[in-house]
Amino acid sequence: MLDFFWRRDDDQRYNCLRVKADQSGNSNYNAATEIMQSVTASTINQTLSFSTGTVPASSAYNATFTPAATATSGLAAAITVSGGCSISAGVVTMTSGHNRLRGQGRSGR
């Protein structure tokens, strides 16, 4: 039998601390000595990128485009904007000449 013990750290991540194996035996075998193994789960880095062709190098006032971003982790990416543009339902509208577009990874929990 395997028992998994989980602990949540200060960053709200879950790490497996200990795996325990038991075998109680039967009419032919005595019980086995319990064994334990410590295991630590760690996070993995990811990279974000805008999907090709979804963010123009330049655009006219009041023009719109729909940016898309992907993460190497496969998790969803959040798109936010600042400066002279706005975003609604994933569509960016240019409102002046100075803009910033940002992609951000999201947690899988």
Helices and strands as residue ranges (DSSP letters): E 2-8, E 14-21, E 35-38, E 48-50, E 64-65, E 69-71, E 77-88, E 91-105
